[in-house]
Amino acid sequence: MTAQTLLRRATGLSVSRTVAERAVGQRMEQTGFTDSAAYLQALTPAEMTQLIELVVVPESWLFRDPQAFYATVELVQERWARGRATRILSIPCAGGEEPYSMAMALRDGGVPKQAFSIDAYDLSPGCIERAQAGIYGRNAFRAQDVAFRERYFTHVADDAYRIIDALREQVTFRQGNLLQFDTATYSRHYDVIFCRNLLIYFDKPTTRAAIANLSALLADDGMLLAGYAEVPSFCQNGFAPLQFRQAFALKKDTAPPAAAIQLAPLSPLPALRGVPPAPRRVAAPVAPAAVRTRPVSVPSSPPAPAAPADLLAEARLLADRGQLREAGEKCHAHLARVPEAAEAYFMLGIINELAGKMDLADDYWRRCIYLQPDHYEALCHLALLAGRNGNHTAAVTLKARAARIYQRRQATN
């Protein structure tokens, strides 16, 4: 069994062969193995944990996308006014930035500590250890307003600050995997769940399994906070949006299936949590629509070359199999017939992202939104890429643009 398969089975994450083999090589150097097959054969649970640490490198910061915290404060205040405490879950919690931000927001909102509890889980034991320590450097304070640092942190050394004990005690940290969560014991246990920017690592079957677990954990009248690029996946799997501006909040959908929001599935996105660019499974082919491809007439006789829509479907399948060069050729063949096909440029962006060629991916996604300004998925990719490159102003602008498009889609369904 390959390292890539072992890591996928252990974590659910889509890790490329290159990343998996690089991690194995690093661990072999540290453990004295000279043969990769022998190393994998001797892999223990403790060693698997060390291997996972090399492919899951979290990146987050305090008060990231703050609207989600404000929406939660409003919900907790309303419930406490009726004498009801709120149970909050953060999964994955990375180094604790998200649950601590929630605790600070609730303190700022005047919510007493007995009105809520916060549980936080992450796959990485190293992340849990850092979260429990509660010490953060300069990169954690990226919010526009960092006045909270003076209120809730003490300076410990150089750029390092430690969160005050009163807030550390408000959060319970544990190591855990959402895909292996004990949903029977914790059925409908949480009133609020933060699960942001996790599904972007998963293929479609794993995404469905993760959402099913989240639905089982969430109270029927609870609220789930997602990453903005993940909202369509939730809406396709039993959730509906709530009207909190740019909080990307959802609830369990009690409407009949016919009323569900129908959006094109998102392809996997660039990793925000620090996982190196890796080949990931591309979303299943989307049925051709007039907004995406120009209708073509294919004669029945003699046999004609594949129609443009078929070429894109073939490109998706090839990319899904890791045959990136062949997938790119199909996209270019499509563009030779339909030069203004935004979806082909979007696919080329995905293919180049999978190949680790992020500059080319950026260029193709920009061509896509030039041709189709309301291409939600391309805007999401560009926003995530801009944020990863440190261009936070562009990321905010692109994210807001994507949010407006999504809201328009929601209003017409």
C-alpha positions as CSV (number, residue, x, y, z in Angstrom):
1,M,0.0,0.0,0.0
2,T,1.4,3.4,-0.9
3,A,2.1,6.2,1.5
4,Q,-0.6,8.3,-0.2
5,T,-3.2,5.7,0.3
6,L,-2.2,5.1,4.0
7,L,-2.4,8.8,4.7
8,R,-5.7,9.1,3.0
9,R,-7.2,6.2,5.0
10,A,-5.8,7.6,8.2
11,T,-7.0,11.2,7.8
12,G,-9.5,11.5,4.9
13,L,-7.3,14.2,3.3
14,S,-6.4,14.2,-0.4
15,V,-2.6,14.2,-0.3
16,S,-0.6,14.1,-3.5
17,R,1.9,11.3,-4.1
18,T,4.7,13.9,-4.2
19,V,3.8,15.3,-0.8
20,A,3.3,11.8,0.7
21,E,6.6,10.6,-0.6
22,R,8.4,13.7,0.6
23,A,7.0,13.2,4.1
24,V,8.0,9.5,4.1
25,G,11.5,10.5,3.0
26,Q,11.9,13.0,5.9
27,R,10.7,10.4,8.4
28,M,13.0,7.7,6.9
29,E,16.0,10.1,7.5
30,Q,14.9,10.6,11.1
31,T,14.2,7.0,11.9
32,G,17.1,5.3,10.0
33,F,15.1,3.5,7.4
34,T,16.7,3.2,3.9
35,D,13.8,1.4,2.2
36,S,10.4,3.0,1.9
37,A,8.5,-0.3,1.6
38,A,10.1,-1.5,4.9
39,Y,9.3,1.8,6.5
40,L,5.6,1.6,5.5
41,Q,5.5,-2.0,6.6
42,A,6.8,-1.1,10.1
43,L,4.5,1.9,10.4
44,T,3.1,2.2,14.0
45,P,0.3,4.5,15.1
46,A,2.8,6.7,16.8
47,E,4.9,7.0,13.6
48,M,1.8,7.6,11.5
49,T,1.1,10.6,13.8
50,Q,4.5,11.9,13.0
51,L,4.0,11.4,9.3
52,I,0.6,13.2,9.4
53,E,2.3,16.2,11.1
54,L,4.4,16.6,8.0
55,V,1.5,16.9,5.6
56,V,-0.9,18.9,7.8
57,V,0.7,22.3,8.6
58,P,-2.1,24.6,9.8
59,E,-2.4,28.2,9.0
60,S,-4.9,30.4,10.7
61,W,-5.1,33.6,12.7
62,L,-7.2,35.3,15.4
63,F,-10.6,36.7,14.3
64,R,-10.3,35.3,10.8
65,D,-13.5,36.2,9.0
66,P,-15.0,37.9,12.1
67,Q,-18.6,38.0,10.9
68,A,-19.0,34.4,11.9
69,F,-18.1,35.2,15.5
70,Y,-20.5,38.2,15.6
71,A,-23.3,36.0,14.3
72,T,-22.5,33.4,17.0
73,V,-22.5,36.1,19.8
74,E,-26.0,37.2,18.7
75,L,-27.2,33.6,18.8
76,V,-25.7,32.9,22.3
77,Q,-27.1,36.2,23.7
78,E,-30.6,35.3,22.4
79,R,-30.5,31.8,23.9
80,W,-29.1,32.9,27.2
81,A,-31.9,35.5,27.5
82,R,-34.2,32.5,27.4
83,G,-32.1,30.7,30.0
84,R,-30.4,28.3,27.6
85,A,-26.7,27.7,27.5
86,T,-24.9,27.2,24.1
87,R,-22.5,24.4,23.3
88,I,-20.0,25.3,20.6
89,L,-17.7,23.0,18.6
90,S,-14.6,24.1,16.6
91,I,-13.4,21.4,14.2
92,P,-10.7,21.5,13.0
93,C,-9.3,24.1,15.5
94,A,-5.7,24.3,14.1
95,G,-3.6,26.0,16.8
96,G,-6.7,27.3,18.8
97,E,-7.1,30.6,17.0
98,E,-10.7,30.1,16.1
99,P,-12.1,28.9,19.5
100,Y,-10.1,31.5,21.4
101,S,-11.5,34.2,19.0
102,M,-15.0,32.9,19.8
103,A,-14.3,33.1,23.6
104,M,-13.0,36.7,23.2
105,A,-16.0,37.7,21.1
106,L,-18.4,36.4,23.7
107,R,-16.5,38.2,26.5
108,D,-16.6,41.4,24.5
109,G,-20.4,40.8,24.0
110,G,-20.9,40.7,27.8
111,V,-21.9,37.0,27.7
112,P,-21.2,35.3,31.1
113,K,-19.0,32.2,31.0
114,Q,-21.8,30.0,32.2
115,A,-23.8,30.8,29.1
116,F,-21.6,28.7,26.8
117,S,-19.0,26.0,26.5
118,I,-16.5,25.5,23.7
119,D,-15.0,22.2,22.6
120,A,-12.2,22.2,20.0
121,Y,-10.7,19.3,18.0
122,D,-8.0,18.9,15.5
123,L,-6.4,15.9,13.8
124,S,-2.9,17.1,14.7
125,P,-1.6,16.4,18.3
126,G,0.9,19.2,17.6
127,C,-1.9,21.6,17.0
128,I,-3.6,20.7,20.2
129,E,-0.4,21.1,22.1
130,R,0.1,24.6,20.7
131,A,-3.5,25.5,21.3
132,Q,-3.4,24.5,24.9
133,A,-0.2,26.6,25.4
134,G,-2.1,29.5,23.9
135,I,1.1,31.4,22.7
136,Y,0.9,33.2,19.4
137,G,3.3,35.2,17.2
138,R,3.0,38.0,14.8
139,N,1.2,36.0,12.1
140,A,-1.7,35.3,14.4
141,F,-2.6,39.0,14.7
142,R,-3.6,39.7,11.1
143,A,-7.0,41.3,11.9
144,Q,-7.4,44.9,11.0
145,D,-8.1,45.8,14.6
146,V,-5.8,44.0,17.1
147,A,-7.0,45.9,20.2
148,F,-8.1,42.6,21.6
149,R,-4.4,41.7,22.1
150,E,-4.1,44.3,24.8
151,R,-7.2,43.0,26.6
152,Y,-6.7,39.3,26.4
153,F,-3.0,38.6,26.0
154,T,0.2,39.0,27.9
155,H,3.6,39.7,26.3
156,V,6.0,36.8,26.9
157,A,8.9,37.3,24.5
158,D,9.7,39.2,21.3
159,D,6.6,38.9,19.1
160,A,5.1,36.2,21.3
161,Y,1.9,36.7,23.3
162,R,0.0,34.3,25.6
163,I,-3.8,34.4,26.0
164,I,-5.0,35.0,29.5
165,D,-5.8,32.0,31.7
166,A,-9.5,33.0,32.1
167,L,-10.0,32.4,28.4
168,R,-7.8,29.4,28.1
169,E,-10.0,27.7,30.7
170,Q,-13.1,28.4,28.6
171,V,-12.0,26.0,25.8
172,T,-11.5,22.3,26.0
173,F,-9.0,21.0,23.4
174,R,-8.9,17.3,22.2
175,Q,-7.2,15.5,19.4
176,G,-9.7,14.0,17.0
177,N,-10.8,13.3,13.4
178,L,-14.2,14.5,12.3
179,L,-14.6,11.4,10.1
180,Q,-14.1,9.2,13.1
181,F,-16.2,11.3,15.6
182,D,-18.5,9.5,18.0
183,T,-21.7,10.9,16.5
184,A,-23.9,8.5,18.5
185,T,-22.7,9.7,21.9
186,Y,-22.7,13.4,20.7
187,S,-25.9,13.2,18.6
188,R,-27.4,16.7,18.3
189,H,-25.1,17.8,21.1
190,Y,-23.8,21.1,19.7
191,D,-25.8,24.3,19.1
192,V,-23.1,25.9,17.1
193,I,-20.4,24.2,14.9
194,F,-17.5,26.0,13.3
195,C,-16.1,23.8,10.5
196,R,-14.4,26.2,8.1
197,N,-12.0,25.4,5.3
198,L,-11.9,21.6,6.0
199,L,-14.0,20.3,3.1
200,I,-11.6,21.9,0.6
201,Y,-9.2,19.1,1.4
202,F,-11.7,16.3,0.6
203,D,-13.1,14.6,-2.5
204,K,-16.8,14.4,-3.0
205,P,-17.5,11.1,-1.1
206,T,-15.4,12.2,1.9
207,T,-17.1,15.6,1.8
208,R,-20.5,13.9,2.0
209,A,-19.3,11.7,4.9
210,A,-18.0,14.8,6.8
211,I,-21.2,16.7,6.3
212,A,-23.2,13.8,7.5
213,N,-21.2,13.7,10.7
214,L,-21.6,17.4,11.2
215,S,-25.3,17.1,10.7
216,A,-25.5,14.4,13.3
217,L,-23.6,16.5,15.8
218,L,-25.6,19.7,15.2
219,A,-28.8,20.3,17.1
220,D,-31.9,20.5,14.9
221,D,-32.2,24.2,15.6
222,G,-28.4,24.8,15.6
223,M,-26.1,26.9,13.4
224,L,-23.1,25.8,11.4
225,L,-20.4,28.2,10.2
226,A,-18.6,27.1,7.0
227,G,-15.9,28.5,4.8
228,Y,-17.4,30.6,2.0
229,A,-16.2,28.3,-0.7
230,E,-17.9,25.3,1.1
231,V,-21.4,26.7,1.3
232,P,-22.6,25.0,-2.0
233,S,-21.4,21.6,-0.8
234,F,-23.4,22.0,2.4
235,C,-26.5,23.1,0.5
236,Q,-26.2,20.0,-1.7
237,N,-26.1,17.8,1.4
238,G,-28.9,18.8,3.7
239,F,-28.2,22.4,4.8
240,A,-29.7,25.8,3.9
241,P,-28.1,29.2,4.3
242,L,-29.0,31.6,7.2
243,Q,-29.2,35.3,6.6
244,F,-26.1,36.6,8.4
245,R,-24.1,38.9,6.2
246,Q,-20.9,37.3,5.1
247,A,-20.9,34.9,8.1
248,F,-21.6,31.9,5.8
249,A,-23.9,30.4,8.4
250,L,-26.2,27.5,7.7
251,K,-28.9,25.4,9.3
252,K,-30.3,22.0,8.7
253,D,-32.6,22.1,5.8
254,T,-36.1,21.0,6.6
255,A,-37.5,21.9,3.1
256,P,-38.6,19.1,0.7
257,P,-35.7,17.9,-1.5
258,A,-37.2,19.7,-4.6
259,A,-36.7,23.0,-2.8
260,A,-33.0,22.4,-2.3
261,I,-30.6,25.0,-3.7
262,Q,-29.0,23.6,-6.9
263,L,-25.5,24.9,-7.4
264,A,-22.6,23.5,-9.4
265,P,-20.2,21.5,-7.1
266,L,-17.0,23.2,-6.2
267,S,-13.7,21.6,-7.2
268,P,-11.1,21.2,-4.4
269,L,-9.5,24.5,-3.6
270,P,-6.0,25.6,-2.7
271,A,-5.0,24.8,0.9
272,L,-5.4,27.6,3.4
273,R,-4.1,25.5,6.3
274,G,-0.7,25.2,4.9
275,V,-0.8,21.9,3.2
276,P,1.5,22.1,0.2
277,P,-0.2,22.2,-3.3
278,A,-1.2,18.7,-4.0
279,P,-3.2,16.8,-6.7
280,R,-6.7,16.5,-5.4
281,R,-9.8,14.9,-6.9
282,V,-11.6,17.2,-9.3
283,A,-15.4,17.6,-8.9
284,A,-17.6,15.4,-10.9
285,P,-18.6,16.7,-14.4
286,V,-21.2,19.4,-14.4
287,A,-24.0,19.1,-16.9
288,P,-23.4,21.5,-19.7
289,A,-25.4,24.7,-19.5
290,A,-25.9,27.6,-21.8
291,V,-24.0,29.9,-19.5
292,R,-21.0,27.7,-19.6
293,T,-20.6,26.3,-23.2
294,R,-21.9,27.3,-26.6
295,P,-24.3,24.8,-28.0
296,V,-22.8,23.0,-31.0
297,S,-24.3,20.8,-33.7
298,V,-22.7,17.4,-34.0
299,P,-23.6,15.5,-37.2
300,S,-24.6,11.9,-36.7
301,S,-22.7,10.6,-39.7
302,P,-19.9,10.2,-40.3
303,P,-18.6,9.9,-36.7
304,A,-17.4,13.3,-35.5
305,P,-14.8,14.3,-33.0
306,A,-15.9,14.8,-29.4
307,A,-18.2,17.7,-28.9
308,P,-16.9,20.5,-26.7
309,A,-19.0,19.5,-23.7
310,D,-17.6,16.0,-24.0
311,L,-14.1,17.3,-24.1
312,L,-14.5,19.1,-20.8
313,A,-16.1,16.0,-19.3
314,E,-13.1,14.0,-20.5
315,A,-10.7,16.6,-19.1
316,R,-12.4,16.3,-15.7
317,L,-12.1,12.5,-15.7
318,L,-8.4,12.6,-16.8
319,A,-7.6,15.2,-14.1
320,D,-9.4,13.0,-11.6
321,R,-7.0,10.2,-12.6
322,G,-4.0,12.4,-12.3
323,Q,-3.4,12.5,-16.0
324,L,-2.9,16.3,-16.0
325,R,-1.1,16.7,-19.3
326,E,-3.9,14.8,-21.2
327,A,-6.6,16.8,-19.3
328,G,-5.0,20.1,-20.3
329,E,-4.9,19.0,-23.9
330,K,-8.6,18.3,-23.8
331,C,-9.2,21.8,-22.5
332,H,-7.1,23.4,-25.2
333,A,-9.0,21.3,-27.8
334,H,-12.2,22.6,-26.4
335,L,-11.0,26.2,-26.6
336,A,-9.9,25.7,-30.2
337,R,-13.6,25.2,-30.9
338,V,-15.2,27.5,-28.3
339,P,-12.6,30.3,-27.7
340,E,-14.8,32.1,-25.1
341,A,-15.5,29.0,-23.0
342,A,-15.0,30.2,-19.4
343,E,-15.4,26.7,-18.0
344,A,-12.3,25.5,-20.0
345,Y,-10.2,28.2,-18.5
346,F,-11.5,27.3,-15.1
347,M,-10.5,23.7,-15.7
348,L,-7.1,24.7,-16.8
349,G,-6.7,26.7,-13.6
350,I,-7.6,23.6,-11.6
351,I,-5.2,21.4,-13.6
352,N,-2.3,23.9,-13.1
353,E,-3.1,24.1,-9.4
354,L,-2.9,20.3,-9.2
355,A,0.5,20.5,-10.9
356,G,1.7,23.2,-8.4
357,K,1.8,25.9,-11.1
358,M,0.0,28.5,-9.1
359,D,0.9,31.5,-11.4
360,L,-0.6,29.8,-14.4
361,A,-3.6,28.7,-12.4
362,D,-4.1,32.4,-11.3
363,D,-3.9,33.5,-15.0
364,Y,-6.4,31.0,-16.2
365,W,-8.9,31.7,-13.4
366,R,-8.6,35.4,-14.2
367,R,-9.4,34.7,-17.9
368,C,-12.4,32.7,-16.7
369,I,-13.9,35.6,-14.7
370,Y,-13.1,38.0,-17.5
371,L,-15.3,35.9,-19.8
372,Q,-17.9,35.0,-17.1
373,P,-17.7,37.6,-14.3
374,D,-20.2,35.6,-12.1
375,H,-18.2,32.4,-12.1
376,Y,-18.5,31.7,-8.4
377,E,-16.0,28.8,-8.2
378,A,-13.2,30.7,-10.0
379,L,-13.7,33.7,-7.7
380,C,-13.4,31.4,-4.7
381,H,-10.2,29.9,-6.0
382,L,-8.8,33.4,-6.7
383,A,-9.8,34.7,-3.3
384,L,-8.1,31.7,-1.5
385,L,-5.0,32.1,-3.6
386,A,-4.8,35.8,-2.9
387,G,-5.1,35.2,0.8
388,R,-2.4,32.5,0.7
389,N,-0.1,34.9,-1.2
390,G,-0.6,37.5,1.5
391,N,-2.7,39.8,-0.7
392,H,-5.5,40.2,1.9
393,T,-7.1,43.2,0.3
394,A,-7.6,41.3,-3.0
395,A,-8.8,38.3,-1.1
396,V,-11.5,40.3,0.8
397,T,-12.7,41.9,-2.5
398,L,-12.9,38.6,-4.3
399,K,-14.6,36.9,-1.4
400,A,-17.2,39.7,-1.1
401,R,-17.8,39.5,-4.9
402,A,-18.3,35.7,-4.6
403,A,-20.7,36.2,-1.7
404,R,-22.8,38.6,-3.7
405,I,-23.1,36.1,-6.5
406,Y,-24.0,33.3,-4.2
407,Q,-26.7,35.4,-2.5
408,R,-28.1,36.2,-5.9
409,R,-28.3,32.5,-6.8
410,Q,-30.0,31.8,-3.5
411,A,-32.6,34.5,-4.1
412,T,-33.5,33.0,-7.5
413,N,-33.9,29.4,-6.2
